[in-house]
Amino acid sequence: MQISSESRKVSELFPILGNVHYHVPSYQRGYSWRDEQIGQLFEDIRKEDAGYYAGNILLTGDEDSFSVIDGQQRLTTISLFLLAIGERLAEYSHLESAIGLKLDIRRQLLDSTGEPRVVLLDQDQVIYLDLLGALHGKHHKKWGNRSFIRRYRYIKELFGEDCGSFEKLNEFYQKLMQVDLLRVTVPNLGDAFTVFSSLNSKGLPLTLIDLLKGEFLSAAQKIGELPSQTLAQWNTLAQMLSADGEDVNTGVVTQFLLNNWDAFESSSLSSTTKTKALSQYQRLLPIRYGGGENYLQVLIGRAEVFSRISQLNKTLPKPGNLDEKLASLKKLESTQALPLLMYLLSERDALLLDESDLTEIADNLVAFYVRRNVALTPKSSNIRARLIGVMRSIQRDKKTGCDVVDVVKSALLEMSVSDEQFRVALNQPLYDKSKATARYILIEIERRIGGGPTFDKGHPDNLDQYLVTESGKVTPIWSIEHILPEGDLPKWWVKDIAEGDCEKAAGLQSEYVHMLGNLTLTPYNSELGQKPFYSESDPFGGSKRDLRDKGSGTFVGLRSGLYLNKSIADESRGEHLEEKRTWTVEDIVRRNAVLSDLVIELYRRD
């Protein structure tokens, strides 16, 4: 097998000259990166030094026409970054340099014949072509709430917030051009899949922890430690940050080291980066070891705290205690709060914080993150900077006890969106913003408001539990069910929501399918699929409403007894679920309002 593996800058992958093209094959999924992934790449490019390594792309083909086997999400996002910059440059048309830059971007995204260099799938490509018209001064169509256009709107918001001048826009562009990707090219599809399955174990650059291990070995010799002792301590640290019985998780260890720096070793309000961290630790270790301190032992103690915060041991916490709140924060993807939490838990004795104080802080963080993940405000990077600022003020002002709690709560209140903003955001497609947050909210409504009526002593609550398949894949027992289903709608759904009009049905589905009012929980997701809401000919085997388990005969569809499903019928108008025969857009809107009231009640601003 002939494999070509070369480091390529974005400026080389999207050249101004030539006719290179990247085609997404038909068997691939569409563009599926969400706001968090897009925002992370944007922040990495903005904050890391020039030449930031952004990952791999796996291609088949030749120098002019490639098929993208792996990396299409990254390539597409980079092309959308370029497009957003090109569109923003219209504001600076009075500047000669802006005119030249826009021309360069046009030639990077379009070949000499005007065809796009990136060729996406189906509907994504239709919208993408329309958006590219902005490079020629054209206005794009109104695409409603389709996922691709929402992602592009989010990208434009990122540039609007952080690149508010031509100088900042150009600075980001220049750093984007210097971003490095490892381009792996193979002759054919069969070879590509072989490489794809082993790419992560062969020929990749050394990670931060690989490089730091050597730095610790060198520095520890200053206090007379044998290399074997240092390696044993390093392995202890690495295993503490990895799941039981699993290989060292380099990603988790790296995150620990970055957060450790921000929490304990920095006085800045900004976060360190993977690029900066190596040189920062290189300067720190000789000082610490030179002063006689075994810094690895210090890190091992902090790693124990980090492991608890990150819930690495996978033990189900008891309801109501600190570990339950920490588990909730992990589900809500609250990594921006890690430095603050590491500091508070590690220094709890010096700060005079007991378990109830820490639980109160964590509970307020949970409410904040639910509201933030729904409204997508404030930005992730702003949250981290603000919470690091809170930590610095606690240190500077020597606050302790309830004063620490008050400072954290006050900062969260200031950052949190209002109830009115929260309600507006709850009337938008929640599942599309964050699957994890949508699932968390549904479980909390079922458990905390409804009391989980389907669970009892003989059938305990397993809403948070997972199954592991023979292949090792981990899947939740309870997954999100879209009542109006995703995918191509069968004729019965087209009839119910659009009186048989396929085009209208597709538009309504795109706008409403991911709203909270259309979501519930089920362990029978695959069985429910795209079944009709009600089936007269086969109610117990062929409908979502009345599906029964073939063995026990119990209802497992929408009549399963979940509290969440009570609002499917409009009981205020005397409607009963067992008699309801259709599920319409009006039902989704009505139920969305009911569930939104419950969510606002659960996560009020204190």
HULINUR-V107585 format. One record per helix or strand of 2 or more residues. SS is the DSSP state (2 for helix, 1 for strand). FROM is the first residue (numbers start at 1). TO is the last residue. If there is no record, write none. Layout:
ss:SS from:FROM to:TO
ss:SS from:FROM to:TO
This chain:
ss:1 from:3 to:9
ss:2 from:10 to:13
ss:1 from:21 to:23
ss:2 from:35 to:47
ss:1 from:53 to:61
ss:1 from:65 to:70
ss:2 from:72 to:92
ss:2 from:96 to:109
ss:1 from:118 to:119
ss:2 from:122 to:136
ss:2 from:147 to:162
ss:2 from:166 to:178
ss:1 from:180 to:186
ss:2 from:189 to:201
ss:2 from:208 to:223
ss:2 from:227 to:240
ss:2 from:250 to:265
ss:2 from:274 to:290
ss:2 from:295 to:310
ss:2 from:322 to:331
ss:2 from:335 to:346
ss:2 from:355 to:375
ss:2 from:380 to:397
ss:2 from:402 to:415
ss:2 from:419 to:426
ss:2 from:430 to:433
ss:2 from:435 to:449
ss:1 from:466 to:468
ss:1 from:474 to:476
ss:1 from:479 to:482
ss:2 from:491 to:498
ss:2 from:502 to:512
ss:2 from:516 to:518
ss:1 from:519 to:522
ss:2 from:525 to:528
ss:2 from:539 to:542
ss:2 from:563 to:568
ss:2 from:571 to:573
ss:2 from:577 to:579
ss:2 from:585 to:602
